[in-house]
């Protein structure tokens, strides 16, 4: 009596397209995330993998810990790096971060 009855209203004419428009910001955020974060990371991983596969004896390298040395032996996943005359270190291949240009260690 004091409260009027509530009646369901018919949906507006453009209500179906409103559902798609609500997902548009989410789709745009994912696209931006892909091009800013995911794609460059995949490219970096690909370059690192190619660098490790092309690693050879005699290459001058820098390790994750910042140690510079010359590769003296290679096995499947183990690399032997000579860090000074007569001092060799065995490490995993993934610990190599950079291959230096030839002759870098001679001038250091």
N, C-alpha and C positions, 0 to 999 in steps of 0.2 A: 503494500500500500504506500508506504513512504518511499520504498526503493522501486525504481522502475525495472522492468524486465530487460535483460541483456539479450540482444539478438546478434547472431553471427552475421558478419558483413561479408559480402562477396569480395574476393581478392581483386586488387586493382588490375588494370589491363596489362601493365608491364611487369607483373610480379615474377613471371618465369625467367626473364632476363636478369632480374635482381640477384638470383642465386648464382649465376655465372659471374656477375660483377663483384660479388663478395669474395670470390676466389682469385680474382685478377691481381690484387696486391700480393697474395701469397705466391702466385706463379712468377710475378716480376721479382720478388725478393729471392726466390730460388735461382732465377736466371742470373741475377747480379752476383749472388754467392758463387755460382758455378764459374763465371768468367773472372772473378777477382781472386778466389781462393783455390778452388778445386783444380781448374785447368793448369795454372802455373805450377802447382805442386806435382801434378802428374808429369809435366814437362821436365821438372827438375829431377824426378825419380828416373825418368827415361835417360837423361843425360848422365846421371851417376852410374846407372847400370852399364851404359855403353863405355864409360871411362874405366870401370873395373874390368870389363871383359877385354878391353884392349891393353890392359896392364901387362908389361913385359919385363924381363930381366934387364937391369941397367937403367930403368926409369927412376927418376928422382921424384920422391913423393913427400907429402905432408900427412901426418896421421891426425886422428881426432884430438889427441893430446897435444898437438903442436910440434911433435918431434919430426925433424926433417932427416931423410936418409935415402939410401939407394937400394933398390930391390935387387937381392942377390939370388933368390930362389922363389919359385911359385909352385904350389900344389893346388888342389881343388879350391879350398877355402882358406888356406894358410899361406901367408906371405912372410918371407924372411927379409928383414930390412937391416942394412948395415948403417948404424947411426954414427960410428966413428971407426977408425982403423982397428980392426980386430974385435969390434963389439957388434954382435948381431942380435936382433930381437925377432922372435916369432910372434905374429899377430894375425888376427882374422882379416880377410880381404875387405870386409865392411868398415874396418877402422881407417882405411885410406880415404882421405877427403879430397885431395888435390894431387894432380900430376904436374910437377914443375917443368919448365923448359930445360932442355939439356944444358949442362954447364952452370946451373944456378948454385950448386953446392960447392963448386970449386972456388968461386969468388967469395963465398961466405967464410 
